Amino acid sequence: MSEQQDETTTVPPGVALARLRMLPSVDEVLNHPELQRVIDDVGRPRCADWARQSVDSLRTSLVRTNGNFDRKDLLTQAVRATAEEYEARITSRLGRVINATGVLLHTNLGRAPLADAAIDAVAESSRFTNIEFDLATGRRGRRGADVERLLCELTGAAAALVVNNCAAATLLVLQTLAAGREVVISRGQLIEIGGSYRLPDVFAASGAVLREVGTTNRTRLADYESAICEDTAALLRVHHSNYRIVGFTEDVPIGPLVELAHSKGLPAVDDLGSGCLHDLTPFGLTGEPLVGDSLNCGADVVLFSGDKLLGGPQCGVILGGRELVDRLRASPLTRALRVDKLTLAALSATLQIHAAGRAFDQIPVLRMIAAGADDLHRRAAAICEEVKASSNHADCDPVALESTVGGGALPAQTQSSWAVRLPSSAPQETALRLRSGRPAVVGRIENDAILLDLRSVLPEEDQLLSQRLASL
Ligand SMILES: *Cc1c(COP(=O)(O)O)cnc(C)c1O
């Protein structure tokens, strides 16, 4: 752009007119063989819009820029600009990405990848499905009944409800249980997470009044106790899902918080965030609260996301006692926040895997967490061999590094991992080429190399990844 501006002059009107006659028409551009594939994909009217814009901007530069122009050259330029617009649109379409960032639940890459069975279930229910139809009786059935039963069986909860995401779950719970009244929460738990979720804003939208107690780093049971008054509607605990408070700290565990709430006749709400059903300490990850523990401690309502450690689709799970969950179900907000059949299908398939005891074999995020470093090393080495054998990247090597779970779970904890290291004199450009191909590959840039962490890549994707690397 700046180069063009440097050349900007006033072209004499006669010259400009002669040049304008050489401009291709929109039809000429559209009839160019190179744009046939574009028209096949997006249709002629949309392609014509882009061709018109291309011709328009050529027209502007013709009357402003010095240089020689010829008819054929102008046509080629207009065709190229039209094709570039198309390529830009394609890149911004939702498409498959190989996540080689080492962040397993990457918010910008769609958090949890679905299990194969969940993907099949989505396809299966995409047409007509018995979402609110009881096939046994031929009568109307209740939406979500199957996943609610599975959730109760898996967690021991008495009742369950599924909404659009955990933010929606929080909004629904606050509005139903506490609109116009106070909810007591520790100052250290007023979280903000990705995608502009800020807990105080959710409170404001719900009509519940936030009653902060304690300090950022220390909150004691007595702080909650002295804040309870006749306006109090509930006590809320929110898991620090993406940060850690370390050093001189004190926090009240859910057990004592529940006891205090119950002694005052109040419900205790636990926003767990990640929805971890299984102990992850065997994989070196500690401190993630378990759904079962929270329920066992007597929490009246437990909330979590479906697309974090549960490894399912985006949704918000609410667990609790019958009466409370029925009150939530009866709220008009519930209709607005409900999930669609595709989400229910994916969630049902995901929960069935958990219930069958196959989570660490079949739920992608749990498989990734459970992968041993030796295994990741072997895969990295095999990919490097393949890339070396089929391309001129002789300098590609396995390298050890650390990966994180991300996505609002296990903050500041890492696992040992292995990456494919691809040295590059222009790493930004190489990264762009990796992102631009299909499937797109997203890794990390470190100094003069691209690092592709294999912990967040499924073994089934290794072949595709090798091919993308070899074709650079
Ligand atoms: C992730 C998270 C949320 C928001 O969940 P979404 O499903 O993204 O709406 C709320 N609370 C906590 C503690 C979380 O970790």
The ligand as a Tripos MOL2 file, in Angstrom:
@<TRIPOS>MOLECULE
LIG
   15    15     1     0     0
SMALL
NO_CHARGES

@<TRIPOS>ATOM
      1 C1        -14.9300  -22.4680   32.4880 C.3       1 LIG1
      2 C2        -15.6110  -21.9640   33.6740 C.ar      1 LIG1
      3 C3        -16.8390  -21.3140   33.5830 C.ar      1 LIG1
      4 C4        -17.4920  -21.0020   32.2750 C.3       1 LIG1
      5 O1        -17.8010  -22.1360   31.5890 O.3       1 LIG1
      6 P1        -18.3950  -22.0700   30.0940 P.3       1 LIG1
      7 O2        -18.8650  -23.4540   29.8580 O.co2     1 LIG1
      8 O3        -17.2620  -21.6510   29.2380 O.co2     1 LIG1
      9 O4        -19.4800  -21.0670   30.0960 O.co2     1 LIG1
     10 C5        -17.4530  -20.9040   34.7420 C.ar      1 LIG1
     11 N1        -16.8790  -21.1360   35.9320 N.ar      1 LIG1
     12 C6        -15.6920  -21.7680   36.0630 C.ar      1 LIG1
     13 C7        -15.1350  -21.9960   37.4270 C.3       1 LIG1
     14 C8        -15.0220  -22.2030   34.9410 C.ar      1 LIG1
     15 O5        -13.8580  -22.8250   35.0600 O.3       1 LIG1
@<TRIPOS>BOND
     1     1     2 1
     2     2     3 ar
     3     2    14 ar
     4     3     4 1
     5     3    10 ar
     6     4     5 1
     7     5     6 1
     8     6     7 2
     9     6     8 1
    10     6     9 1
    11    10    11 ar
    12    11    12 ar
    13    12    13 1
    14    12    14 ar
    15    14    15 1
@<TRIPOS>SUBSTRUCTURE
     1 LIG1         1 GROUP 0 **** ****
